[in-house]
Amino acid sequence: MARWRVFRAPWIVDFRGGRLIVDDDESLTIMTKAELYEFLAAHTLGVLGSISGEGVPQSALVGIAVTEDLEIVFDTLNITRKYRNLTSNPKASLVVGWEGERTVQLEGEAFLPVGEELTQYKNIYFSAWPDGVDRQNWPGLVYFVVRPQWIRFSDFDQRPPRIEEMVFGM
């Protein structure tokens, strides 16, 4: 179950359990999961944040694909810092889309899918990155999935700005 929170200065809107609570008479529309998926799916690059074993934040640009459940899929080699970081501490963040002051920030947990699940995620990845099919046999290539726990969509290219959050598992 996900919960949306919407912020539009100076109004705060909260969506819980199917009820919309508005602090103002202004009617606001809440971004749907399908609209958020559409935004994410339109992008093939994201900046991944992870934490090193020494507690140092590290970032990397990665090629991404997105599932209908808003999970982010990417590949990397098992000799990279992100691989070491995410296998020792699965907490991850991503920023996707920065043109036009529209972005998604996502925080969640990364995992390495296996078996049939891996095949399904690879197919999603290959739909965004067809050249990934050729890379899949590289030695040490792995596929990570980041399952979101928190997502924020921001659009500062409109007035008032549109800022919406989705919190998962609440």
N, C-alpha and C positions, 0 to 999 in steps of 0.2 A: 504494500500500500504506500502510495506517495502522497505527500501533502504539498500544496503550492502556497507560497507567500508572494504577494505582489506589492511592490513599492513604487509609487509614483508621487513624487513630491507635489504637494504636501500631504497626500493621502496615503494611508496604509490599509491594505486589504489582506484578509487572511481567509484561506479556504480550508476548512477542516470538516471531515465527515460529511461532505456533500453540502455544507452550508457556506454561503458567501457572506462575510462580515465586512462591511464597508464603513469607514469612518467619515464618509462624506456622501452626499446625495449623488455625486457623479457616478455614472455607471462605467465600469471597467470590464473589458473582456480579458479572460485568462488564457494564456497560450496553452494549446492542447499538446499532449504528448506527440501527436502526429506532426504538428507544426514544428516542435522542437526537433523531432527526428529529421524532418525535411531540411531544417537549417543545418544540422550536423552532417547529414548525408551530402549536402552541397559542397562540403569541404573535404579535402584529402590530406591536409597537413594540420598538425597540432603540436604544441609545445608540451612535452611531458616533464613533470617534476617528480623527483624521487629523492630519497634520503640515503646517503652513504652509511656504511657501518660506523663511521666516525661521527655521524650526526650532521654532516654537511649537506645542504640542499644542492641538488644538481639538476640541470635542465637539458633537454635534447629535443630537437625537431624530429618528429616521426611522421611517417605516412600512415594514415588512419582509415579505417572503415567503421561504420556504425551499424549496430543491430537495431531492430524495431523496439527492443527493450532498453535502448539508449546506452548499450555497452560499447566501448571503444576497443577495436581490435587493431593490433600492429605487430609487425615482425621486427626482430633484432637478432644479432648474433650473441652467442653465449659467452663471448669474450668482452662484451661492452660493460661500461659502468652501470647502465640502466638494468641490465640483466642481473648483475651482482646485487645491486641495490634492491630490486623488486623481489628477488628470491630470498633475501634475508629480512626484508621489511616490505610487505605488499602494499603499503599505503602509497597512493599515487595521486597526482593532480594533472589536469590537462587544461590548456586554453586553446580554443578553436575559434577561428574567424576573427579577424581584426580589421578588415576593411569596412569603411562606413561606420566605424565606432560601434559595430554589433559584434558581440562576443558571447561565447559560452565558457564558463569556468565549471570544471567538473572535479569532484573529489570522490575517491572510491578505493577499492582494493583490487589489486592485480592478481591474476592467476594464470598458470600455464595449462590450457585445456589438453585433454588426452583422449585417445580413442575416437569414437564417433562424434563426440562433442568437438574435438579438434577439427575433424573433417568439415563439420558444419560452419565453424568459425572461419576456416580457411576459405571456404566458398564465398562467404560474405566479404572477406578481405580481397579475394581475387576479382570480385565484381567491381570493386573500387580501384584495384591495382592489377590489371590483367597481366602485367609483366611479372607479377609475383609468382605466377605459375612456374616460370623459368628459374626463379631464385629458390624455390622450395627445397631443392636438393643441395643447396650450399651446405658445406659442413658447419655444424653448430647453429644453424638457423632455427629459431624458435618463434612461437606466436604467443603473445600476451593478450589477455582480455582484461579491461578495467571495468568492473561492475560499479556503477555509480551509487553513491550514498547521499550526495548533495550536488545539485546543479543550479547554476545561476545564469540566466540569460539577461544580457544588458544591451540596451539600445540607447546610446547617448546622442544619436543622430536625429532625435525627435525631441520636441518640447511639449510637455515635460518628458524627461527621460523615462524609459520603460525598463524596470528591473524586476525580474521574477525569479523566484527560487523554488526548487522542488527538493524536498527532503524525503528520502526513501526509508522504509522500515518503521514508519511512525503510525 
